[in-house]
Amino acid sequence: PLKYLTTDSVKAFIDSYMCKGLYRADEYLAFIVNTLRPVINENYSTDTTMQATSIMGSSMGGLISIYGMCEYPNIFGSAACLSTHWSGAINRNDDFPSAMHRYLTESLPRTGEHRLYMDCGDKTIDWVYIPYFHQMNALADSLGYKGDRLMTPFFPGHAHEERAWASRVSEPLKFILKKTAVIALGQLLCVAVMIGVFALLGRFDRSVLLGGIFGGIIAIGNFFL
């Protein structure tokens, strides 16, 4: 997105204050994708598909999350961005948000499978983000992020701080885990139907009950693990 910046003062601020001359977003994402993620997938029971892989963060972490989904659309199927630092600086300016707008217009995945969560408060520095928050929401909608593929809640009274993010973190988690929850619910329903069929046939016994309990455990485990 830096290539879209046109105002020297904004470039200078980001270079000297925010980044101190070191731009490592691409290195950070490469570490997550090529080093951290493989270790997790090798040592834990994970669903490695794009649809089940998400990236999430707050403030600058919100920026890197949406950037990550754009740069690695085959890895990340969804991004959750809380109180995204759209301004790029402490005060409102149009240059950095415009640069991000142009970048996202070109780079936001359009496969019809990706999902995006973006939110904002209105206290402390979050109030600076409000106009850009609405601009980015409208952009995502115009690029096909609609229905259950886009969630953009606004939280009046929430400041730019960890306590505020912690109080609402359930919202993005429910959003990005929605498909997994549906799969788990479907598995539980199948178990219930199986038990019901055996009961109607008069063949319900201990083995069926144990099988149902085991199937339920697997379904619940599939959601939480």
C-alpha positions as CSV (number, residue, x, y, z in Angstrom):
1,P,0.0,0.0,0.0
2,L,2.9,2.4,0.5
3,K,3.3,2.8,-3.3
4,Y,-0.1,4.6,-3.3
5,L,0.9,7.2,-0.8
6,T,1.2,10.7,-2.3
7,T,1.8,13.0,0.7
8,D,5.4,13.4,1.7
9,S,4.4,14.4,5.3
10,V,2.4,11.2,5.9
11,K,5.2,9.1,4.4
12,A,7.8,10.8,6.6
13,F,5.6,10.3,9.7
14,I,5.1,6.6,9.0
15,D,8.8,6.1,8.1
16,S,10.2,7.9,11.2
17,Y,7.6,7.3,13.9
18,M,5.5,4.2,13.0
19,C,8.1,2.1,11.3
20,K,11.4,3.8,12.1
21,G,12.6,3.0,8.6
22,L,11.9,-0.7,8.8
23,Y,9.0,-2.1,6.8
24,R,8.5,-5.7,7.8
25,A,4.9,-6.5,7.2
26,D,5.8,-8.9,4.4
27,E,8.4,-10.6,6.5
28,Y,5.9,-10.9,9.4
29,L,3.3,-12.5,7.1
30,A,5.9,-14.8,5.6
31,F,6.9,-16.0,9.1
32,I,3.3,-16.8,9.9
33,V,2.6,-18.6,6.7
34,N,5.9,-20.4,6.1
35,T,7.2,-21.0,9.6
36,L,4.6,-20.7,12.3
37,R,1.6,-22.2,10.5
38,P,3.4,-25.4,9.4
39,V,4.6,-26.1,13.0
40,I,1.0,-25.7,14.3
41,N,-0.4,-28.0,11.6
42,E,2.2,-30.6,12.2
43,N,1.7,-30.8,15.9
44,Y,-2.0,-30.2,16.4
45,S,-5.2,-31.6,14.9
46,T,-6.1,-28.7,12.5
47,D,-8.2,-28.1,9.4
48,T,-5.7,-26.7,7.0
49,T,-8.1,-25.6,4.3
50,M,-8.4,-22.0,3.3
51,Q,-12.0,-21.8,4.5
52,A,-11.0,-22.9,8.0
53,T,-7.9,-20.6,8.3
54,S,-8.3,-17.1,9.6
55,I,-6.1,-14.1,10.6
56,M,-7.2,-11.6,13.2
57,G,-5.8,-8.5,15.0
58,S,-6.6,-5.1,16.4
59,S,-5.3,-1.6,15.5
60,M,-2.2,-2.2,13.4
61,G,-3.0,-5.9,13.8
62,G,-6.2,-5.1,12.0
63,L,-4.3,-3.6,9.1
64,I,-1.9,-6.6,8.8
65,S,-4.8,-9.0,9.0
66,I,-6.7,-7.6,6.0
67,Y,-3.4,-7.2,4.2
68,G,-2.6,-10.8,5.0
69,M,-5.8,-12.1,3.5
70,C,-5.1,-10.0,0.4
71,E,-1.5,-11.2,0.0
72,Y,-2.2,-14.8,0.9
73,P,-5.8,-15.5,-0.4
74,N,-5.1,-19.2,-0.8
75,I,-4.1,-19.5,2.9
76,F,-6.5,-17.2,4.7
77,G,-10.2,-17.6,4.1
78,S,-11.2,-14.8,6.5
79,A,-9.8,-11.8,8.3
80,A,-11.1,-10.2,11.5
81,C,-10.0,-6.6,12.0
82,L,-10.8,-4.8,15.3
83,S,-10.4,-1.0,15.5
84,T,-8.3,-1.0,12.4
85,H,-5.7,1.8,12.2
86,W,-7.0,3.1,8.9
87,S,-5.5,6.6,9.4
88,G,-1.9,5.3,9.4
89,A,-1.1,8.2,11.7
90,I,-2.4,9.7,14.9
91,N,-4.6,12.4,13.3
92,R,-7.0,12.2,10.5
93,N,-5.6,12.4,7.0
94,D,-6.9,11.4,3.7
95,D,-3.7,10.1,2.1
96,F,-3.1,6.8,4.0
97,P,-6.8,5.8,4.0
98,S,-7.0,6.6,0.3
99,A,-3.9,4.5,-0.3
100,M,-5.4,1.6,1.5
101,H,-8.7,2.1,-0.4
102,R,-6.9,1.8,-3.7
103,Y,-4.9,-1.2,-2.6
104,L,-8.0,-3.0,-1.3
105,T,-9.9,-2.2,-4.5
106,E,-7.2,-4.0,-6.5
107,S,-6.3,-6.8,-4.0
108,L,-9.3,-7.8,-1.9
109,P,-10.1,-11.4,-2.9
110,R,-13.1,-11.8,-5.1
111,T,-13.5,-15.6,-5.1
112,G,-16.9,-15.4,-3.4
113,E,-15.5,-17.6,-0.6
114,H,-13.6,-15.1,1.6
115,R,-15.1,-13.5,4.6
116,L,-14.4,-10.2,6.4
117,Y,-15.1,-8.8,9.8
118,M,-14.3,-5.1,10.6
119,D,-15.4,-3.1,13.6
120,C,-14.8,0.3,15.3
121,G,-15.5,2.2,18.5
122,D,-15.8,5.9,19.0
123,K,-13.6,6.8,22.0
124,T,-9.9,7.8,22.1
125,I,-8.2,7.3,18.7
126,D,-11.1,5.1,17.4
127,W,-13.0,8.2,16.7
128,V,-10.4,9.1,14.1
129,Y,-11.2,5.9,12.2
130,I,-15.0,6.4,11.9
131,P,-15.2,7.9,8.4
132,Y,-12.6,5.5,7.0
133,F,-14.4,2.6,8.7
134,H,-17.5,3.4,6.8
135,Q,-15.6,3.9,3.6
136,M,-13.9,0.5,3.8
137,N,-17.2,-1.2,4.7
138,A,-18.8,0.3,1.6
139,L,-15.9,-0.8,-0.5
140,A,-16.1,-4.4,0.7
141,D,-19.8,-4.4,0.1
142,S,-19.3,-3.1,-3.5
143,L,-16.7,-5.9,-4.1
144,G,-19.2,-8.6,-3.3
145,Y,-18.8,-9.0,0.5
146,K,-22.4,-9.3,1.5
147,G,-24.6,-11.4,3.8
148,D,-22.7,-13.8,5.9
149,R,-19.4,-12.9,4.2
150,L,-19.3,-9.4,5.8
151,M,-19.8,-8.2,9.4
152,T,-19.1,-4.6,10.3
153,P,-20.5,-3.7,13.8
154,F,-20.0,-0.3,15.4
155,F,-19.4,-0.1,19.2
156,P,-20.4,3.3,20.8
157,G,-18.5,3.9,24.0
158,H,-15.6,1.6,23.1
159,A,-12.1,3.0,23.3
160,H,-8.9,1.9,21.5
161,E,-7.7,-0.5,24.2
162,E,-7.4,-4.1,25.1
163,R,-10.3,-4.1,27.6
164,A,-12.7,-2.9,24.9
165,W,-11.4,-5.5,22.4
166,A,-11.6,-8.3,25.0
167,S,-15.2,-7.3,25.8
168,R,-16.3,-7.9,22.2
169,V,-13.9,-10.5,21.0
170,S,-16.7,-13.1,20.9
171,E,-18.2,-11.3,18.0
172,P,-15.4,-11.8,15.5
173,L,-14.8,-15.3,16.8
174,K,-18.4,-16.3,16.3
175,F,-18.2,-14.8,12.8
176,I,-15.0,-16.6,11.6
177,L,-16.0,-19.9,13.3
178,K,-19.5,-19.9,12.0
179,K,-19.0,-22.5,9.3
180,T,-17.2,-24.8,11.7
181,A,-20.1,-24.5,14.1
182,V,-22.5,-25.4,11.3
183,I,-20.5,-28.5,10.5
184,A,-20.4,-29.5,14.2
185,L,-24.2,-28.9,14.5
186,G,-24.8,-31.1,11.4
187,Q,-22.8,-33.9,12.9
188,L,-24.8,-33.7,16.2
189,L,-28.0,-33.8,14.2
190,C,-26.9,-36.9,12.3
191,V,-26.1,-38.6,15.6
192,A,-29.5,-37.7,16.9
193,V,-31.2,-39.1,13.8
194,M,-29.2,-42.3,14.0
195,I,-30.3,-42.9,17.6
196,G,-33.9,-42.1,16.7
197,V,-33.9,-44.6,13.8
198,F,-32.5,-47.4,15.9
199,A,-35.1,-46.6,18.6
200,L,-38.0,-46.8,16.1
201,L,-36.7,-50.1,14.8
202,G,-36.5,-51.5,18.3
203,R,-32.8,-52.0,18.0
204,F,-31.7,-49.4,20.5
205,D,-29.1,-50.9,22.9
206,R,-26.0,-50.0,24.8
207,S,-23.8,-50.1,21.7
208,V,-26.0,-47.6,19.9
209,L,-26.0,-45.3,23.0
210,L,-22.2,-45.5,23.2
211,G,-21.9,-44.8,19.5
212,G,-24.1,-41.8,19.8
213,I,-22.2,-40.4,22.8
214,F,-18.9,-41.0,20.9
215,G,-20.3,-39.3,17.8
216,G,-21.4,-36.3,19.9
217,I,-18.0,-36.0,21.4
218,I,-16.4,-36.0,18.0
219,A,-18.8,-33.3,16.8
220,I,-18.2,-31.0,19.8
221,G,-14.5,-31.7,19.5
222,N,-14.5,-30.7,15.9
223,F,-15.9,-27.3,16.9
224,F,-13.6,-26.5,19.8
225,L,-10.3,-28.2,18.7
